[in-house]
Amino acid sequence: MNVFVIWFVMVVAWNFGYPEASPLEDVVVAVILSLFSTMLKKLLKF
């Protein structure tokens, strides 16, 4: 499975799970999830 798809699903889940989150929180979570996906990509050697 493409790591981007995993990241995208997690971002969508965050946005639907916490609709009251501020735009700053959305950006911070997206960056954290991006770092997670980068580590996952290195771990799985995509």
Residue, then its C-alpha position, 0 to 999 in steps of 0.5 A: m500500500n502506498v504510504f501517501v494513501i496511509w497518510f491521507v487516510m489518517v489526515v481525513a480521520w483526524n479531520f472528521g474525528y475532530p471537526e472542532a480543531s483549529p486550522l493550526e491544530d490541523v496543520v500541526v497534526a498533518v506535519i506530525l503524520s507526514l513525519f510518521s509517514t516518512m519514517l514508515k516509508k524508510l522502515l518499509k523501504f518504499 
